[in-house]
């Protein structure tokens, strides 16, 4: 078997694994659902995630130790991760092949020639790591923005949030009712743009952009084995460069760090096979530099260093965004931003779709980090769900137990995890502002005892004074403002008769009569001309901040369908004591 | 870029020795990466918050050599009433020794001119600084964590200029000056940011406050003045204003306090804003017992300590007495 066939098989294998892990990142017990699959494995294999978070948090999150495997493989064998494993790389290779397979060898050679611009990815890497390393006085922690371009988060985000839901639009097999992601056009657009660029230059992303490839290129710089020339006579036919994925100039001198280990050159090399996968260095000479200029490196590093504080000077850390509601178990915001890879695994796994990738609304730093949107979700954050924390590969969201989330069995002193606080907009709420009965929010509050209670009032309805014309049993014929038939029969209305302290329930109403409940005492004839009042009993919702966990179920259910009359903000979230609303009075 | 580019040097020719060397290098790189990973390995991935080191409460700055003492001096000239009151207490030298580093906690809560009496009067602050310096204090720091912008408060109130001219140093609080602090058995001051940095090396603490009406607490005098040592989202404590003042009376135990009732804010407190809110009451108190000072101060507002539950609760915890007459205060007058 040709080595390139083996590579292709490996690529298909790992791409399938990747697609499978994206597919099964969904809560449930069906065979296409999570059920314990290591859904974050590709993210854990990512050395850029490990190094980036190590720079921002000064620690290595346990799962990310998988990245050591990638590093060891690269140091020994070169960028086999790029050539054999990386799902994004495989997609690029496929689309590059689509764009070029009919071209003449001469054109393919030209497309696959080494370009000095391939150094760009090292500048990208430098800027991203410099931003991550920035740290001063503890007030500002490093800015982890690697996820914008790191292929592992990028490909998880793109497939989980856009590609998969889009593929499912027709059948709605995986996502009945559809699956939504804020800013999907930007997330998907970036993905599509990188894929389409392969039609111009194959492996465009890998060669010019990929910060992970750059990092692996640095590790591969002194790789033990690699593509190189034996002593055999080379006719310099150039066939090796026709299908070269890395544009690494295998005819020599080879750019060691650029070689993606696609091995295509080994298959096309004719005759006495002067090319081989060999102990380095190559007999044909090598280029072990990255083509990075000192000036460019310093500029990229300074750019990255300045970018982190630059975003913070906007003041969002002080005027923190109350609309940014983080999923339960999230660590405090500084630490959160130091850990979040923007992979959106949590967003993908959220069973109600309430977890969304943040848009620029919450600041540059928060782009594509998870935030709740109670109107998009099919329900709020579910009381009995802890999926997001278990999907997070870096501990930005802690893997809670249900006990901790709900503040039970040993977690009573801390109480339930609060992600925010609901508040009633009394200017929009039906019973508060418009004298209409409702309390859907109170009914749907999942907390025990309920965090929403009602404040009850009884008051005369608009134009609610009627003149009695006659009495017939329990039915009063009345005269007054227009009454729609059945207007007062919902059970919330009562009729206060002259001389009575409290009203009697109205059982039926027509355009000119009211039928009352007379179970308490028989209705005596009411003199014609007497004035009665129709009253409504209103239950008005009130939120108890000591009980509300901010789940957002109330907001989702509120019948004010546009701007909800009860809304959750991140106030009182338990992850940051500075956001507390209530005085936390500890018992002595 | 050509092969002659200095960045593109062809590597050396292979040999068994060279390969061994490269193997060792690779092994060392892998070992170093692995070692780094093991060193950085997070044994306790993100857990609960509040693991920061919590500072001990402030030390006790009181001098208990001759029990609690109090002086009440009437007069309209703050400099003279303050001097007379301190003389009646046995002289500033009784409290401030040569080499002492003194922290004066003024009430600079609002960016308002001194004439509105919403803040400690600059004359009192400056005279106190001068007296401490004359007694040999090595440094006199004046601080507060005001409600309005700190620099504006100290400037507009006139405290900055007066204190500077008197040889004191105004310390404007920075974010890094606060450290979480827990009061033993405290219910409210638990892991709460307290203005700690200005206390570094301090040996004496003096509180200087005006007499003010306070809508939530009833009155703001020397005990309420310690609220300015709190950082963080301290406005939460208005949910239990008496509770927090009681805890503040235990957090800050000063060498003595000065209660300036030369002009009292009798309504619309604690901000005031109009001369109509003020009333000349021409009295200044110096006391080693802040509770006694405030209990007396209440009378200037037409109240008694019964109207201020925090005074009774603080006294019950042993911090002082509401029965200020029991201290047999020195009563003098300068006019």
Interface residues (C-beta under 8 A of the other chain):
Chain A: X50 X54 X57 X58 X59 X60 X61 X62 X65 X68 X71 X72 X75 X76 X116 X137 X139 X219 X222 X223 X224 X253 X279 X280 X281 X282 X283 X285 X286 X287 X288 X289 X291 X331 X332 X335 X339 X395 X396 X398 X414 X575 X576 X577 X578 X580 X581 X582 X583 X584 X585 X586 X587 X588
Chain B: X1 X3 X7 X8 X9 X10 X11 X12 X13 X14 X18 X19 X22 X23 X25 X26 X29 X30 X33 X34 X37 X40 X41 X42 X45 X46 X47 X48 X49 X50 X175 X176 X185 X187 X188 X190 X191 X232 X233 X236 X237 X239 X240 X243
